[in-house]
Amino acid sequence: MSRRITRLIHHPYRAPAGFEAVPPAVHKASTVIFPNVAALRARDWRSKAGYTYGLHGTPTTFTLEERIATLEGGRHCVLAPSGLAALALVNLALLRAGDELLLPDNVYGPSKDLARSLLDGWGIAHRLYDPLDAGALAAAIGPRTRLLWIEAAGSVTMEFPDVRGLVRVARAQGLTVALDNTWGAGLAFDPFDLGEGLRVDVSMHALTKYPSGGADVLMGSVTTVDPALHERVLLAHMRLGLGVGANDAETILRALPTLELRYDAQDRAAREIAAWLQRQSAIRRVLHPALPGSPGHEHWAGLCTRAAGLFSVLFDEGVEPARVDAFVDALKLFRIGYSWAGPVSLAVPYDLSSMRRDRSALPGTLVRFSIGLEAVEDLKADLAQALAAIG
């Protein structure tokens, strides 16, 4: 090697083995180097015993997958570029043309849109069901139904479903059960041990939310227990070319040790603020699973002791939507933006007319709050001044 650039690229120095530190190392690669052709041909990309290509895993992504599997109480995990990508991955791995899936009526909006657009165009039908009425679920299951999605708690309107009852009915009908466990974050309840011998088959998690905690990473995960089910998810994952960046994986690995501390702090703050808002004259109803009277509270109480820092309020019907928008605009500490679980509190008004089949139980205009890590008294003062501003 006479040229310096060649010596630079093929430099013989290797750092000594045995370096240990608190944070996992960050490994970036597309190409993975093999010692010889025999090793290249012998290595199986589906096994975490070795490495084949950056898209199939590095030490950094394997470490994050194993830690998320532990958090969820599962055995196998794959990472996706976002929570919505993880939702789509489950559907594409487990459904074929002619199949049908069931979605709760209060499901995450983009999940419903995915079913109505792409899945419907590919010959995969869907139906909506009432997540609070497990007894009625059996009637919604048809001969083509293959997959049941559960969301706990429901998106925006925060109803907490009868998770055990829904799983019990699905088991009796031979359905695969997938849970959006983003709200629970692996802490509120154990999706793979619901008690009474019940568990879900798949736990999807938007790592964008609590595992990240910084409002700066997009990522999702799919966790399973059954090896055959994991194989189906893994094959679809490979064929779709899904991958995540090492720096994003590092960011979540760095945040995971504080996950429980942040979750519990935001839970306590949200309950205090939600209870305070119940006493404000302009507020008709507060929707928070841990509050008695909130839809599905009894289901939450039978399964959980924790709740996320997320809730919604319904303004009195006399407060027109324009005044609700003015209230949100008047907030100073609460910022306006989608997502949740970051350090900054958020507020977003929603039009339920396009989101629910039956609005009779939820009259009025809704605002969803995500409670961050600010001081509770400061957040109450901000809400109070915004309520005063709209009279």
N, C-alpha and C positions, 0 to 999 in steps of 0.2 A: 504494500500500500504506500505508494510514493507520494500521492497527493494528500494534502492536509484534510480536505473536505471528506475524503473517503475514510481516513483514520478517525475523523470526528464522528461520522455516522456509525461506524463499526467499532467504536471505542471499546477496549477490552475490560475497562473497570466495571466491577459490580460491587454495590454497597454490601457490607457484611450482613449476614442474616442475624436475626435475634433482636431486632429493634422492636420494642413494645411501648405503646403510648395509649392514652385514654381514647382518643378518636380513632376509628378505623381508617386505614390508608385509602387514598383515592386512586383508583386505577382507571385510566382512560385508554381505550383501544378500539379500533375496528379490527385490524389484523392481529391475530394471536400467533406467536411463533412456536413451531413444533421442533423438537430436537432431531427428528428424522421422519422419513416417509411412513414407516411402520406406525409411529405414534399418531401421525395425522390420520391414517386410515383406521386406527383402532379406537379413536376417541369418539364418544357418543355425545352429541350436543344436548341431549335430554338429561344427562347426568351431571350433577354438581361435583362429581369426582374430578373433573378436569375442565378445560376451556377449549373452545373451538373457534369462536368468532365473537366480537364485541357485542353484537346484537343478542346473542344467546346468553350472555352473562359474563361478568368480571367479578373479582373478589369483592368489590364494593357493592354491586347490585345483589350478588348472592347473600352477602351479609345482611343487607336491608330486607330481602325476602324472608330470610330465616327469622329475623326479629319481628317482622309484621306477622308471620305465621304464629309466633309465640304470643304476641299481643292479642291476636284473634282467638287463640285456643285451637288453632288448626295445625296441619302438618306440612302443607305445601302452599306456596305462594308464587304468583307471577306479578310483575309490575307493568303498568300501562302508563301512557303519557298524560292521562288525566282521569278523573273520576268517570266522566262520560265515556271515554275510551274503554274503561274497565267494564262499564255496563254493556256497551256494545259487544265487547269480547265475549262475555257470558252468553248473550243472545246468539251470537254467530257460532259459538262453539257447540251449543246445545240444541239449536233449532234448525229445522230443514223446511223446505217448501211443503206446504200442506199441514204443518204444525200450527199450534195456537198457544199463545201465552196469556196469562192473566196478570193485570196490573191493578194496584189499588187506585181508587178514584183520585186520591190525594197525592199521587206519585210525583216525583221531580219532573217538572215540565219538559225538559229535553228528552227524558226517557219516554214520555208519552208521545212526543213528536217523532222520535226515532221509530216507534212502533207504527205510527200513522203514515209515515212516509217511506223510509227505506224498507223496513220489514214487510209492510203491506205490499210494496211493489215487488218483493221477492216471493210473494205467496205465503207469508207467515202472518196469520191472523192474530188479533188480540181482542180481549174483552176487559172491561173495567168491573171491579167488584168493590163492595163496601168493606173496608178493612176493620170496621168495628163490629161487624156481624159475621162471625165465623160460621154460625148456623146456616147462613144463606149461601156460603161459598160452594157447597156441594152442587147446588142448582146451577151455578155458573160454569161448572166443569163439564166439558163436552168430550166426545170420543177422540178429538184431535188435540186436546189440551196436554201439553208436555211440561210446561214450566210455570211456576207461581213465583211472582216477585212480592216481597214484603218490604215495606219501608217503615222504620220505627225510629223516630216519630215521623208522621207524614209531612211532606214538604209544605212549607208556608203556613198551613193551618194547624199543624202540630198535633193532630189526633194521634193517640198512641194505640196501635192495633192490638187485638187479642192474638199475640204472637203464638202462644201455645195452641190455642184453638185452631188457628189457621194451619199450623204445621200438622196438627193431628188429622184434620180433614184431608190435607194434601197427601199425607202418608197413606191414608185409607184408599185414596184414588190412584196411588202410584206416581204422583207427580214429583219432579225435582223442585226443590225449594231454594230460591236465591234471596238473600237479604241484603238490602242497602244498609250497612252498619255504620255509615259515616257519623250520624248523630251520636250513637253509642260509643264510637271510637275504641271499641274493645274493652271499655271500662264500665259502662253502665250495666251490661249483662254479657253473658258468655253465649255467643250464637251457636256454639257446638255442644253446649250443655245447658239446655233450657229447663232442665228438671223433668221429672216424670218420664225419663227415657227419650226425650224429644231433642232434636237438633235440626239445624238447617243443613243443606248440602253445600251451599256456596255463600261466602260472606264477601261482599264487595265493599270497598272502603275508598272514599276520596281522600287520599293522603294530603291533598291540597289543604284540608281543613285542620283538624287538631294535631295530627302527627307533624305537620309542618309548623303550624303555629305562628308563622311570620308573614303570612299573606304574600309570599314571594315565590312559591313553587307550585307547579301543576303536576299532579301525579295521582295514579290510582293503583289499587291492588285487588287481586282476586285470590282468596284463600279457600282451600278445601281440605278435607280429611281423607277422602277416598282416593286411592292411587289411580284408579281407572278414570274417575271424573277429572282429576288433575291432568291426566294424559290428554284428554279431549281439549281441555282449556289450553294446555301447553302447545299442542299441535296447531290450534287456531291462532294462538299468539305468534308462533313462528311464521305461519303462512301469511299472516297479515303484516309481518315485518314490524311489530311493535317493539319499541325500546325506550329506555330513559337515559338521560345524561348522567355521567358520574358525579358532576358537581351538584345536580339536583338530588341525587341519592345521598350524597354527603350531607347536604343541608338537612334532610329529614333525619338521617342518622344522628346528627348533632342535636336535633330538637327532641328526639324520643325520650332521653332521660328526664326531661322536665314535663313530659306529656301529662302525667297524672296530677302534678302540682298545678299546672295551668288549667286543666279540665275542672278540677275541684274548685279552684278560685273563681273561675267564670261561672260555674254552677251556683255557688253561694251568692255571687253578686247578682246573677240573673233572677234568682228566686226573691231576693230582697227587693229588687227594682220592680219585678212583676207584681209582688204583693202591694207595693206602694202605688203602682198605677191602678190597681183595682179600686183604690179609694178616690180616684180623681173623677170629677163629675162628667167630663167629656168622654170618658172611656166606658163603653157599654160592657165589654168582656175582655178578659185576658186569657189567652190560649197558651198554656204552659203545662206539660204533662204532669208535673209534680204538684200542681195546684188543684185541690178538690173542686169538682165541678167542670174542670176542663175535659173535653171529649177524650175518653179512654183513660182517664186518671186511674180508674180501678185496675186496668190492665198494667199500667206502669207500676203501680204500687205492688202488684203481685209478682213483678219480675225484676224491678230495679230499686236501687237506693240512691242512685245518682241521676243527674240530668244535665244535658249540655247547656251552655250559656246562650240559649236561643229561645225566643218566644215571640208571639204576635199579639197585637191588640186590635179589637174592633171598636171603632169610634161609634158614638151614638148616631142613630140614623138621621138625626137632625143636623149633624155636622157634614155638610156637603163635601164631595171629593176635593174641590178646589181648596177648601180650608184645611183639609188633611194634608194636601201637598204643601200648603203654606206652613203648616206645623213642621213638616220635615225640613223644609228650606230654612226655617228659623233655628234649627238645632246647630250648635256650634262645635261641641265635642263629638257628637254622633255624626259620622260622615255618611254620604250617600254612595252606596256601591254594593255590588253583588258579592256573593261568597260570605263566609263567616269563619269564626274561630281564630282570627288574628288578634293582635294586641290593641287594635283600634276598634271602638264600638261603631256599629253601622245601623242605618235605618233605611228601609225601602218600602214604599207603598205599593200595594198590589191590587189589580182589578180581578176580583174573583169570578166575574161573570164568564170569563174565558177559561177558567181553570177547574170548575166544578160542575157536575151535571145538576146537582140540587143545592141551591144556595139558601134554602129556607131556614136552615139551622144556623146560618152565618150571615145575618143581615148587617148592613153598615159597611164602611170602608176599612180595609185592613192595612196595618203597617207591621212589618216584621223587624224585630230588633235582634242584633247579635251583640252581646256584651263582651267588651274587650277586657283590658287589664287596668283601666283607669280606676281612680278612687270612686267608690259607690256614691258618696255624697256629692261629688262633682257631677256625676252623671244624672243624679236626681235633680240637682239644681238646673242643669241644662234642659231636662225635660220640663221642669216647672216653668222656666222662662219661655219655652216654645209654646206650651199650652196657654200661658197668659197672653202671648202675642196674638193668638187667634181668638181670644175672648171666650 
